[in-house]
Amino acid sequence: MSSSYEQYQKRRLISSYISVVLSIALVLFLLGILGLFVLNAKKVADHFKEKVTVTIFLKDTAKDVEVKQLEKSLAMADYVKSTAYVSKDQALESMKAESGEDVLDFLGFNPLKNSIDVNLKADFVTSEKLESITTEALSKNFVDEISYDKDLVAQMNDNVKKISFWILLISGLFTLIAVLLINSSIRLAVYSKRFTIKTMQMVGATKHFIRRPFVWQSVKLGAIGAALALIGMAIVLYFVDKTFPELAFVKQPALIIVLFVFVFALGIFITWISTFIATQRFLNLNTDKLYY
């Protein structure tokens, strides 16, 4: 009978430990994934900003030396990421490939203009800076006009601000949820041992002596849960990098290592502090109240 009861208690204990580990792993995994987005939010936003193309259309009277000089000055500018010269013939071929029709058949001449496609660095893709760059380029007498999607730029910058705000808000909320859930799981595990805690205290054991095995056990569970969360994060990071290599998530290993260390340390810290508080509560509790 005693052996059967001991096995039952052992199974309950193991089940409790598994529940704590899974709770810690799941919460830290979600928090870690959110952390990856927080760390790479600017990189993702910059990636899309740098896809915005500013097209400088040149007059037909523009001299080769003037065009070369403009290309060189753009390449040396601190706000330019890349430039590409597109001749009117190349533009016509691109239009033909997209529409399947040849404009020459209708007009008899090529109405397009030579142009330079400019991709700016992300920090300069704002309405104000684009206006300044446009004004400077239009001051050259061989530049006909400059074209870019103003509405897209304005909407993109507005969305980046909104997304950044919500990411920070959700990060704080997830951190709070992580602490509460892990703390709840740890408290339930300690609660099942409340009579053992009080019995040890009644026979003269010090609070530090009683608390130490509970804290050590919880720290081990926290480390296991954090390790599982890190494995899950690594798998997600691997597939994201394979699916979107242009975002280059793994090109900043220092940030990823810091995040992984933070998640692991957070798992250990929360379990340690939760166990300390939970055991302290039962150590200070009257014997009569252990049954409630």
C-alpha positions in Angstrom: 0.0 0.0 0.0 2.8 2.3 1.0 4.7 1.5 -2.2 1.7 2.2 -4.3 1.2 5.6 -2.6 4.8 6.5 -3.0 4.6 5.7 -6.7 1.5 7.8 -7.0 3.2 10.7 -5.3 6.3 10.3 -7.5 4.1 10.4 -10.6 2.4 13.5 -9.4 5.7 15.1 -8.7 7.1 14.3 -12.1 3.9 15.6 -13.7 4.2 18.8 -11.8 7.9 19.2 -12.9 6.9 18.6 -16.5 4.1 21.1 -16.3 6.5 23.7 -14.8 9.2 23.0 -17.5 6.7 23.3 -20.4 5.2 26.4 -19.0 8.6 28.0 -18.7 9.6 26.8 -22.1 6.5 28.0 -23.9 6.4 31.5 -22.2 10.2 32.1 -22.8 9.9 30.8 -26.4 7.1 33.4 -27.1 9.1 36.1 -25.3 12.2 35.2 -27.2 10.5 35.2 -30.6 9.1 38.6 -29.8 12.6 39.7 -28.8 13.9 38.6 -32.2 11.3 40.8 -33.9 12.1 43.7 -31.6 15.9 43.4 -32.4 15.2 43.1 -36.1 12.3 45.5 -36.4 14.5 48.3 -37.6 16.3 46.0 -40.0 13.1 44.8 -41.6 11.8 48.4 -41.9 15.1 49.5 -43.4 15.0 46.7 -45.9 11.6 47.8 -47.2 12.6 51.5 -47.1 15.7 50.8 -49.2 13.5 49.2 -51.9 11.9 52.6 -52.6 13.4 53.8 -55.9 13.8 57.5 -56.8 14.0 57.9 -60.6 15.8 60.9 -62.1 14.7 61.4 -65.7 17.3 63.1 -67.9 16.7 65.5 -70.8 17.6 64.2 -74.3 20.0 67.1 -74.5 22.0 65.9 -71.5 25.6 65.3 -72.3 27.4 62.1 -71.5 29.9 63.9 -69.3 27.1 65.6 -67.3 25.4 62.2 -66.8 28.6 60.6 -65.7 29.3 63.4 -63.3 25.9 63.1 -61.8 26.3 59.3 -61.4 29.6 59.8 -59.7 28.3 62.5 -57.3 25.3 60.3 -56.4 27.6 57.3 -55.8 29.7 59.4 -53.4 26.7 60.9 -51.6 26.2 59.7 -48.0 22.5 59.2 -48.5 22.7 56.9 -51.5 22.8 53.1 -51.2 23.0 52.3 -55.0 22.4 53.8 -58.4 21.7 52.3 -61.8 21.7 54.1 -65.2 18.7 53.0 -67.4 18.9 54.1 -71.0 15.7 54.8 -72.9 16.2 51.7 -75.0 16.5 49.5 -71.8 13.4 51.2 -70.5 11.5 50.4 -73.7 12.6 46.7 -73.5 11.4 46.5 -70.0 8.0 48.1 -70.9 7.7 45.7 -73.8 8.4 42.7 -71.5 5.8 43.8 -69.0 3.0 44.8 -71.3 3.7 42.6 -74.3 3.3 45.5 -76.6 5.8 47.6 -78.6 5.2 51.3 -78.3 7.2 51.8 -81.5 4.5 50.1 -83.4 2.0 52.8 -82.3 4.1 56.0 -82.1 7.0 55.2 -84.4 9.5 56.6 -81.9 10.7 55.9 -78.3 8.9 58.4 -76.0 10.9 57.3 -72.9 13.8 59.1 -71.4 17.2 58.1 -70.1 17.1 57.9 -66.3 19.1 57.0 -63.2 17.4 54.8 -60.6 18.5 55.7 -57.1 18.0 53.7 -53.9 18.6 55.7 -50.8 19.8 54.5 -47.4 16.9 53.8 -45.0 17.5 56.8 -42.7 17.0 59.2 -45.7 13.7 57.7 -46.9 11.5 60.4 -45.3 9.3 62.9 -47.0 11.4 65.9 -45.8 14.8 64.5 -46.9 13.4 63.2 -50.2 12.1 66.7 -51.0 15.5 68.2 -50.2 17.3 65.6 -52.4 14.7 66.2 -55.2 15.2 70.0 -55.1 19.0 69.6 -55.2 18.8 67.3 -58.3 16.3 69.5 -60.1 18.7 72.4 -59.9 20.7 70.8 -62.6 19.6 72.0 -66.0 19.9 68.6 -67.7 17.5 66.9 -65.2 13.9 66.8 -66.6 12.0 65.5 -63.6 12.2 63.2 -60.5 9.7 60.5 -59.7 9.0 58.5 -56.5 6.0 57.2 -54.7 5.3 60.0 -52.2 2.2 58.3 -50.7 4.1 55.0 -50.2 7.0 56.8 -48.4 4.6 58.7 -46.1 2.5 55.5 -45.3 5.7 53.4 -44.8 7.1 55.8 -42.2 3.8 56.2 -40.4 3.4 52.4 -40.2 6.9 51.9 -38.9 6.2 54.3 -36.0 2.9 52.5 -35.2 4.5 49.0 -35.4 7.4 50.1 -33.2 5.0 51.4 -30.6 2.9 48.2 -30.6 5.9 45.9 -30.5 7.3 47.7 -27.4 3.9 47.6 -25.8 3.4 43.9 -26.5 7.0 43.1 -25.4 6.2 44.7 -22.0 2.9 42.8 -21.8 4.6 39.5 -22.7 7.3 40.0 -20.1 4.6 40.6 -17.4 2.7 37.5 -18.6 5.9 35.4 -18.5 6.6 36.4 -14.9 3.1 35.7 -13.8 2.7 32.4 -15.5 6.1 31.0 -14.4 5.5 32.4 -10.9 2.1 30.6 -10.8 3.6 27.3 -11.9 6.3 27.5 -9.4 3.9 28.4 -6.6 1.7 25.4 -7.4 4.8 23.1 -7.3 5.8 24.5 -3.9 2.3 24.4 -2.6 2.2 20.6 -3.0 5.2 20.5 -0.7 3.8 22.9 2.0 3.4 20.2 4.6 7.0 19.0 4.1 8.2 22.6 4.5 6.3 23.1 7.7 7.4 19.7 9.1 11.1 20.5 8.5 10.6 23.9 10.2 8.9 22.3 13.2 11.9 19.9 13.8 14.3 22.9 13.9 15.5 23.3 10.3 16.5 26.9 9.4 14.7 28.8 6.7 17.8 28.8 4.5 18.2 25.1 4.8 14.6 24.4 3.9 14.5 26.9 1.1 17.8 25.8 -0.6 16.6 22.4 -2.2 13.4 24.0 -3.5 15.3 26.9 -5.0 17.9 24.6 -6.5 15.3 22.3 -8.0 13.4 25.2 -9.5 16.5 26.7 -11.0 17.2 23.4 -12.7 13.7 23.3 -14.1 14.1 26.9 -15.2 17.3 26.1 -17.0 15.7 23.1 -18.7 12.7 25.1 -19.8 14.9 28.0 -21.0 17.1 25.5 -23.0 13.9 24.1 -24.7 12.8 27.7 -25.5 16.3 28.5 -27.0 16.1 25.3 -29.2 12.7 26.4 -30.5 14.0 29.9 -31.1 17.0 28.6 -33.0 14.8 26.5 -35.2 12.5 29.5 -36.0 15.5 31.7 -36.7 17.0 29.1 -39.0 13.8 28.8 -41.1 13.2 32.6 -41.2 16.8 33.1 -42.4 16.3 30.4 -45.1 12.9 31.9 -46.2 14.0 35.6 -46.1 17.8 35.6 -46.6 17.7 39.2 -47.6 16.8 40.2 -44.1 20.1 38.7 -42.9 18.9 38.0 -39.3 21.9 35.8 -38.6 24.4 38.5 -39.8 24.4 40.0 -36.3 25.4 37.0 -34.1 26.3 39.3 -31.2 22.7 40.5 -30.8 21.4 37.0 -31.1 23.8 35.7 -28.5 22.8 38.5 -26.1 19.1 37.7 -26.6 19.7 34.0 -26.0 21.7 34.7 -22.9 19.0 37.1 -21.7 16.2 34.5 -22.2 18.2 31.8 -20.4 19.0 34.1 -17.5 15.4 35.3 -17.3 14.2 31.7 -17.0 16.6 31.1 -14.1 16.0 34.4 -12.4 12.2 34.2 -12.5 12.1 30.6 -11.2 14.6 31.5 -8.4 12.7 34.6 -7.2 9.3 32.9 -7.5 10.5 29.9 -5.5 12.1 32.1 -2.9 8.9 34.1 -2.4 6.7 31.0 -2.5 8.7 29.1 0.1 9.0 32.2 2.3 5.2 32.5 2.2 4.7 28.9 3.5 7.6 29.3 6.0 5.8 32.3 7.5 2.3 30.7 7.4 0.6 29.4 10.5 0.1 25.6 10.6 -3.7 25.9 10.7 -3.7 27.8 7.4 -1.9 25.1 5.5 -5.2 23.4 4.9 -6.8 26.3 3.0 
